[in-house]
């Protein structure tokens, strides 16, 4: 497994090995011991999967508040996304900063986002499937969103605003200013 720390502390890109032959390939996509060595916790309580039929589908920026915060280990099993993490931890030296990385079925990389980061992605291909493991259970009352194209964050999305396909919830999300105090830096 290849491990790469990204520009925001705590955000890690991991790429599991794939072993192929004429039949296809085999890959160990999660190993508790290897992931722990990479700084990824050993307890996941929920797996999620999404299918986005169109290119340009934006999902995010999302999080859940304490005590229901969710760390996420994200991977793509079909298609490709540009995945984004935004530091929402008040008092953090990187508060409001973001990092983006391409995840695809081809590059086989995964992204780890600890609690305290907003998460979002845009699909780069049609019929993209995203799977992610979560450290906390879904809790509707704790769910929060920030507008994907908020100028306070300034994410350089690879989709034009007029071409983004969004849910009603994401269209109505507030600016990043609303996130102040959601998480404390520790």
C-alpha positions in Angstrom: 0.0 0.0 0.0 1.3 3.4 -1.0 0.6 6.2 1.6 0.9 9.9 0.8 0.2 12.7 3.3 -1.5 15.6 1.6 -1.1 19.3 2.3 -3.7 19.4 5.1 -2.6 17.6 8.3 -4.6 14.4 8.8 -5.6 14.0 5.2 -4.0 10.9 3.7 -4.2 9.4 0.2 -3.6 5.6 0.2 -3.3 3.4 -2.9 -3.7 -0.4 -2.2 -1.7 -2.8 -4.4 -3.4 -4.6 -7.2 -2.2 -8.0 -8.4 -3.4 -8.9 -11.9 -3.3 -11.6 -14.4 -5.3 -12.6 -17.5 -8.4 -13.2 -15.3 -8.5 -9.7 -13.8 -7.0 -8.5 -10.5 -7.1 -8.9 -6.7 -6.6 -6.1 -4.2 -6.8 -5.9 -0.4 -8.6 -2.5 -0.2 -8.7 -2.4 3.6 -6.4 -3.9 6.2 -6.8 -2.7 9.8 -3.1 -3.0 10.6 -1.9 -1.3 7.4 -4.4 1.5 7.7 -3.6 2.1 11.4 0.1 2.5 10.4 -1.0 5.2 7.9 -2.9 7.0 10.7 -6.4 5.8 9.8 -8.4 4.6 12.7 -9.4 0.9 13.1 -13.1 1.3 13.8 -15.6 1.9 11.0 -19.3 1.5 11.7 -21.0 2.2 8.4 -20.3 1.7 4.7 -22.0 4.0 2.1 -22.2 3.8 -1.7 -23.4 6.3 -4.2 -24.0 6.1 -8.0 -24.0 9.3 -10.0 -25.3 8.8 -13.5 -24.1 12.1 -14.9 -20.7 13.7 -15.3 -20.6 16.9 -13.2 -22.7 15.7 -10.2 -21.5 17.6 -7.2 -22.1 16.1 -3.7 -21.1 18.3 -0.8 -19.7 19.9 1.1 -21.0 17.7 3.9 -20.2 16.8 7.5 -21.8 15.7 10.8 -21.5 17.5 14.1 -20.2 15.9 17.3 -21.0 13.5 18.9 -21.9 12.0 15.5 -18.9 13.2 13.5 -17.8 11.0 10.7 -14.2 10.3 9.5 -14.4 8.9 6.0 -12.3 6.6 3.9 -13.4 7.2 0.3 -12.8 5.2 -2.9 -14.2 4.9 -6.4 -15.1 1.5 -7.8 -16.4 2.8 -11.2 -15.6 6.0 -13.0 -13.8 9.0 -11.4 -14.3 11.9 -9.1 -12.4 14.9 -7.9 -12.6 14.6 -4.1 -12.2 17.6 -1.8 -11.5 18.0 1.9 -11.9 21.4 3.7 -10.6 22.0 7.2 -13.6 23.2 9.3 -11.8 23.0 12.7 -12.0 26.4 14.3 -8.6 27.4 15.6 -6.7 25.1 13.2 -3.7 26.7 11.4 -5.3 25.4 8.1 -8.9 26.4 8.9 -10.8 27.1 5.7 -8.1 25.6 3.5 -8.8 22.7 1.1 -7.2 19.9 -0.8 -8.4 18.0 -3.8 -7.4 14.8 -5.4 -8.6 12.6 -8.2 -9.9 9.2 -7.2 -10.8 6.7 -9.9 -11.4 3.0 -10.5 -8.2 3.2 -12.6 -5.9 4.8 -10.1 -7.4 2.8 -7.2 -6.5 5.5 -4.7 -8.5 6.2 -1.5 -8.8 9.4 0.6 -8.9 9.5 4.4 -10.7 12.5 5.9 -10.9 12.7 9.7 -13.7 14.3 11.7 -13.6 18.0 11.4 -13.3 18.2 7.6 -16.0 19.0 5.1 -16.2 16.5 2.3 -17.4 16.9 -1.3 -16.8 15.6 -4.8 -17.6 16.1 -8.4 -18.0 13.2 -10.9 -15.6 13.3 -13.8 -17.3 10.5 -15.7 -20.8 9.2 -16.2 -22.0 6.3 -14.0 -19.5 6.8 -11.2 -19.8 4.7 -8.1 -18.2 6.0 -4.8 -17.9 3.9 -1.7 -16.8 5.1 1.7 -16.3 3.7 5.2 -17.5 6.0 8.1 -16.3 6.1 11.7 -19.7 7.3 12.9 -23.3 6.4 12.1 -25.5 8.7 10.0 -27.5 11.1 12.2 -29.9 13.4 10.3 -30.0 16.0 13.1 -26.2 16.3 13.1 -25.9 16.7 9.3 -24.6 20.0 8.0 -23.7 21.4 4.6 -21.7 24.3 3.2 -22.1 25.7 -0.3 -19.8 23.8 -2.8 -18.8 27.0 -4.6 -18.4 29.3 -1.6 -16.1 32.1 -2.4 -14.8 32.1 1.2 -13.1 28.7 0.5 -12.3 29.2 -3.2 -12.2 25.6 -4.3 -11.0 25.3 -7.9 -13.6 22.8 -9.0 -13.1 21.1 -12.4 -16.7 21.9 -13.4 -18.3 25.2 -14.3 -21.0 26.5 -12.0 -23.6 26.3 -14.7 -22.7 22.7 -15.5 -22.8 21.4 -11.9 -25.6 19.0 -11.1 -26.7 19.5 -7.5 -29.4 18.3 -5.1 -31.8 20.9 -3.6 -30.1 20.5 -0.3 -26.7 21.4 -1.7 -28.1 24.3 -3.7 -29.5 25.8 -0.5 -26.4 25.2 1.6 -25.0 28.2 3.5 -21.6 29.8 3.1 -18.5 28.7 5.0 -19.2 31.3 7.7 -22.0 29.1 9.0 -19.3 26.4 9.8 -17.5 28.5 12.4 -17.6 26.7 15.7 -18.8 23.3 14.3 -15.5 21.7 15.2 -12.7 22.7 17.5 -9.0 22.2 16.6 -7.3 19.8 19.1 
